Amino acid sequence: MRWLDLLTRAQALADGGGRRILGIAGGPGAGKSTVARRLVAALGGAAVLVGMDGYHLAQSELQRLGRAGRKGAPDTFDTAGYVALLHRLRTPDGGTVYAPEFRRAIEEPIAAAVPVPAEIPLVITEGNYLLLDIPPWSAVRGLLDEVWFLAPDERTRRRWLAARNRRYGRTAQQAAERTTGSDEDNARLIAPTAVRADLILDPTQFD
């Protein structure tokens, strides 16, 4: 699908009246953040990006729970908090809603970092588990007007993921271990959820 067609589709959501939420799903390294940021920039103030990753549990809590080695797995997020935020975003009451943001440079979420004014018609949210049909994640899909699933070929996805891991300070060995370890386990869980998406897209084909 051409990029212009996707932009037109996103613009139609923004112009549809009321608050709409577009989800961008896919495995680790599939290009979700890149596509979401590109859409927000192209829509010129009509959209804001709210990432699912803002609901990562803090590293100290992951360590307390014994889940630090599986960071990024479904049970390492405050899923109920994310669902509650989506409910608030769907029904703006005239005030600004503040969403958290995940900072990869420090591997921690930052509270209230993303303002979502009531007049913004389109929220774009991106994350791995938007289509996961397992409670409590299964509550997410019904709160999204559309979901697009990004599915580059697996070799490309892993290459993009390893490059991202290197950008944020991991050695080549650490990046490879993360890419083929916990991230790969998560990718296998996410891939079958594509059947619940409105569109399945290969981001390498965007013009």
C-alpha positions as CSV (number, residue, x, y, z in Angstrom):
1,M,0.0,0.0,0.0
2,R,1.2,3.5,-0.8
3,W,2.1,5.9,2.0
4,L,-0.3,8.5,0.6
5,D,-3.2,6.0,0.9
6,L,-2.3,5.4,4.6
7,L,-2.1,9.1,5.3
8,T,-5.5,9.6,3.6
9,R,-7.0,6.8,5.7
10,A,-5.5,8.4,8.9
11,Q,-6.8,11.8,7.9
12,A,-10.3,10.4,7.4
13,L,-10.2,9.1,11.0
14,A,-9.1,12.5,12.2
15,D,-11.9,14.1,10.2
16,G,-14.6,11.7,11.4
17,G,-15.9,13.7,14.3
18,G,-15.1,13.2,18.0
19,R,-12.0,11.5,19.3
20,R,-10.6,8.5,17.3
21,I,-7.8,6.2,18.2
22,L,-5.6,4.4,15.6
23,G,-3.4,1.6,16.8
24,I,-0.1,0.6,15.2
25,A,0.9,-3.0,16.2
26,G,3.6,-5.4,15.3
27,G,6.6,-7.3,16.8
28,P,9.7,-5.7,18.3
29,G,11.6,-3.7,15.7
30,A,8.8,-3.8,13.1
31,G,8.9,0.0,12.7
32,K,5.9,0.9,14.8
33,S,7.3,4.1,16.4
34,T,8.8,5.3,13.1
35,V,5.5,4.9,11.2
36,A,3.5,6.5,14.1
37,R,5.8,9.5,14.4
38,R,5.7,9.9,10.6
39,L,1.9,9.9,10.6
40,V,1.7,12.5,13.5
41,A,4.1,14.8,11.6
42,A,2.2,14.5,8.4
43,L,-1.2,15.2,10.0
44,G,0.0,18.6,11.1
45,G,-1.3,19.0,14.6
46,A,-4.4,16.8,14.2
47,A,-2.8,13.8,15.9
48,V,-0.7,12.9,18.9
49,L,1.4,9.8,19.7
50,V,0.8,7.9,22.9
51,G,2.9,4.8,23.1
52,M,1.9,1.6,24.9
53,D,5.5,1.4,26.2
54,G,4.8,4.2,28.6
55,Y,3.2,1.5,30.8
56,H,6.3,-0.6,31.2
57,L,6.7,-1.4,34.8
58,A,9.7,0.4,36.4
59,Q,13.0,-1.5,36.5
60,S,12.9,-1.6,40.3
61,E,9.4,-3.2,40.2
62,L,10.5,-5.8,37.5
63,Q,13.4,-6.7,39.7
64,R,11.1,-7.1,42.8
65,L,8.8,-9.3,40.8
66,G,11.7,-11.4,39.3
67,R,10.7,-10.3,35.7
68,A,13.6,-8.1,34.8
69,G,15.1,-10.7,32.4
70,R,11.8,-10.8,30.5
71,K,11.3,-7.0,30.1
72,G,8.8,-6.5,27.3
73,A,6.8,-9.6,27.9
74,P,3.0,-9.1,28.4
75,D,3.2,-9.3,32.2
76,T,5.8,-6.6,32.5
77,F,3.4,-3.8,31.8
78,D,0.7,-2.0,33.8
79,T,-2.0,-3.2,31.3
80,A,-4.9,-2.0,33.4
81,G,-3.4,1.4,33.5
82,Y,-3.0,1.5,29.7
83,V,-6.6,0.3,29.3
84,A,-7.8,3.1,31.7
85,L,-5.9,5.7,29.7
86,L,-7.5,4.5,26.4
87,H,-10.9,4.9,28.1
88,R,-10.0,8.5,29.1
89,L,-8.7,9.3,25.6
90,R,-11.9,8.0,23.9
91,T,-14.1,10.3,26.0
92,P,-12.2,13.6,26.5
93,D,-14.0,15.8,29.1
94,G,-12.6,19.1,27.9
95,G,-9.3,18.9,29.7
96,T,-5.9,17.8,28.8
97,V,-5.0,14.1,29.4
98,Y,-1.4,13.4,30.3
99,A,0.1,10.1,29.2
100,P,3.4,8.5,30.2
101,E,6.3,8.0,27.8
102,F,8.9,5.3,27.7
103,R,12.5,6.7,27.4
104,R,14.7,4.1,25.8
105,A,17.9,6.1,26.7
106,I,17.2,5.3,30.4
107,E,14.9,2.2,29.9
108,E,12.3,3.7,32.2
109,P,8.8,5.2,31.8
110,I,8.2,8.9,32.6
111,A,4.8,9.9,34.0
112,A,2.7,12.7,32.5
113,A,5.2,13.4,29.7
114,V,2.7,13.5,26.8
115,P,-0.1,16.0,26.8
116,V,-3.2,15.1,24.8
117,P,-5.4,18.3,24.6
118,A,-9.1,17.6,24.2
119,E,-9.3,19.3,20.8
120,I,-6.9,16.8,19.2
121,P,-9.1,14.5,17.1
122,L,-6.8,11.6,16.5
123,V,-4.7,9.7,19.0
124,I,-2.2,7.2,17.5
125,T,-1.0,4.5,19.9
126,E,1.6,2.0,19.1
127,G,2.8,-1.2,20.8
128,N,3.4,-4.9,20.6
129,Y,0.2,-6.2,22.3
130,L,-2.7,-4.1,21.0
131,L,-4.2,-7.2,19.4
132,L,-3.3,-9.8,22.0
133,D,-6.5,-11.7,22.8
134,I,-5.5,-12.7,26.3
135,P,-6.9,-10.8,29.4
136,P,-6.3,-8.1,30.4
137,W,-4.8,-7.2,27.0
138,S,-8.0,-8.4,25.2
139,A,-9.7,-5.2,26.4
140,V,-7.5,-3.0,24.2
141,R,-8.8,-3.9,20.7
142,G,-12.4,-2.7,21.4
143,L,-11.1,0.7,22.4
144,L,-9.3,1.3,19.0
145,D,-11.1,2.5,15.9
146,E,-8.6,0.9,13.6
147,V,-5.4,-1.2,14.0
148,W,-2.6,-1.5,11.5
149,F,-0.2,-4.4,11.9
150,L,3.3,-3.9,10.6
151,A,4.9,-7.1,9.2
152,P,8.3,-6.6,7.5
153,D,10.0,-9.8,6.6
154,E,11.6,-11.4,9.7
155,R,15.2,-10.9,8.6
156,T,14.6,-7.1,8.2
157,R,12.7,-6.9,11.5
158,R,15.5,-8.5,13.4
159,R,18.1,-6.3,11.7
160,W,16.1,-3.2,12.6
161,L,15.8,-4.4,16.2
162,A,19.5,-5.2,16.6
163,A,20.3,-1.7,15.2
164,R,18.0,-0.1,17.7
165,N,19.5,-2.0,20.5
166,R,23.0,-0.8,19.4
167,R,21.8,2.8,19.2
168,Y,20.8,2.7,22.9
169,G,24.2,1.6,24.1
170,R,24.3,-2.2,23.9
171,T,27.3,-3.9,22.5
172,A,27.0,-6.0,19.3
173,Q,26.8,-9.1,21.4
174,Q,24.3,-7.7,23.9
175,A,22.1,-6.5,20.9
176,A,22.2,-9.9,19.3
177,E,21.4,-11.7,22.6
178,R,18.4,-9.4,23.2
179,T,17.2,-9.7,19.6
180,T,17.3,-13.5,19.6
181,G,16.3,-13.9,23.2
182,S,13.4,-12.3,25.0
183,D,12.5,-10.1,22.0
184,E,12.2,-13.2,19.8
185,D,10.0,-14.9,22.3
186,N,7.7,-11.9,22.3
187,A,7.7,-11.7,18.5
188,R,6.5,-15.3,18.2
189,L,3.6,-14.4,20.6
190,I,2.7,-11.3,18.6
191,A,2.8,-12.6,15.1
192,P,-0.5,-14.6,15.2
193,T,-2.4,-11.5,16.4
194,A,-2.1,-9.9,13.0
195,V,-5.4,-11.6,12.0
196,R,-7.3,-9.1,14.3
197,A,-5.9,-6.1,12.4
198,D,-7.7,-3.9,9.9
199,L,-4.6,-3.8,7.7
200,I,-1.4,-5.9,7.5
201,L,1.4,-3.8,6.1
202,D,5.0,-4.2,5.1
203,P,6.7,-0.9,6.0
204,T,9.6,-1.6,3.6
205,Q,7.1,-1.0,0.8
206,F,6.0,2.5,1.7
207,D,7.0,5.1,-0.8
